[in-house]
Amino acid sequence: MKSQIELPEDFARLDLPDPLARAIKDLGFESCTPVQNEVLPHSLNGRDIIAQAQTGTGKTAAFLVSIISYDLENPKLDERPQGTPFALIIAPTRELVLQITADAEQLVQYTDISIASLVGGMDYDKQRNQLGKSIDIVVATPGRLLDFARSGVIDLSQVEIMIIDEADRMLSMGFIPDVKSIVSRTPKKQQRQTQLFSATYSEDIKRLAASWTLDPVRIEIEPEQIAVDTVDQRVFLTSEDEKYAVLYNLIQVYELDRVLVFANRRDQCRDLESQLNRHGFKTGLLAGDVPQKKRIRTLEDFRSGKIAVLVATDVAGRGLHIDDISHVINYNLPEDPEDYVHRIGRTGRAGSEGVSITLACESDAFMLPNIEALLGAKLDCEHPEEELLAPIPQLPPAPRSHRPPPRKRRRR
């Protein structure tokens, strides 16, 4: 029976179940994104999918809509055994898992579908307790999921739909052996639907996709279709010694209050966040060595405006979905051009305008050609305005450690 909920035309023609259509309407989806238009007609019909699409293209909603539709159209006769999900979503980072879970919870608000997220660095017992009851959808990072699978807390033998998100990131982070072990615990590919999403489609990804999918529909969404068109990209040529002054003056002169700063290394992120904080900015840090609870609190503070400047590594920033980020500043260029596209995609979202500013010194300049090749466009480089090179206030002394001095040993 056709849904009675009024939706935009491209969603309406998918004939989605009413509880899901109602949630989509509440969330204000205006139209399908290109990846949703390409994926959903096939995934709703049970086809396997290999989609080359970046973060920020709407791919999360694409696979969630197909999972939720399947469950609503194929109601379970009995409650599922505890710890036995019908759908499994694997993603490479904690932030991405938590974001997918939050999106899923919004889409299932008018259903009785239950969701559990499993990530490292958070309460193990609490997550295990979630699996001690009937659960429908599990969203997980590979390591924590495999821990639970090996200890028998979760049973993957009844998985009917499996999503592998950001497969290229899994590959670069060394998670593929864990993912292979997880996939081997699910039904054979002939008995499940598999959807694989990846920003790139290398030979390694092709081989993995061939072993995990059955007669898949191949979909490719070009990088240019991401937020690039809504982002004003600027590249400032600076020396390494000038970078911090330019960063400070950018935030100070233009009174930026919702800015995301990317740097390549954890130690560099820590130093930048500390310097900016001592200069009086409300700052936060997202890096792999920051405890998970603190990372979640930092994200909430950034969303609410308590933090004006968030400094992050690429791994920690992966999967960040925060509205109204006005500026992304690349303190240095990433070695992987895909990471540049991901970074600037944190601004200019949902059709809004955004600005990305890259501080490029001599060593960064070598990465520009590969980024331009990926974008299909040349980036205009300029020297920063004089006001951005102005001297900055001297930093106050770093806070001293509060540890008591070591006791002197007595001579015997």
Secondary structure, 3 states (H helix, E strand, C coil): CCCCCCCCHHHHCCCCCHHHHHHHHHHCCCCCCHHHHHHHHHHCCCCCEEEECCCCCCHHHHHHHHHHHHHHHCCCCCCCCCCCCCEEEECCCHHHHHHHHHHHHHHCCCCCCCEEEECCCCCHHHHHHHCCCCCCEEEECHHHHHHHHHCCCCCCCCCCEEEECCHHHHHHCCCHHHHHHHHHCCCCHHHCEEEEEECCCCHHHHHHHHHHCCCCEEEECCHHHCHHHHEEEEEEECCHHHHHHHHHHHHHHCCCCCEEEECCCHHHHHHHHHHHHHCCCCEEEECCCCCHHHHHHHHHHHHHCCCCEEEECHHHHCCCCCCCCCEEEECCCCCCHHHHHHHHCCCCHHHCCEEEEEEECHHHHCCHHHHHHHHCCCCCEECCCHHHHCCCCCCCCCCCCCCCCCCCCCCC
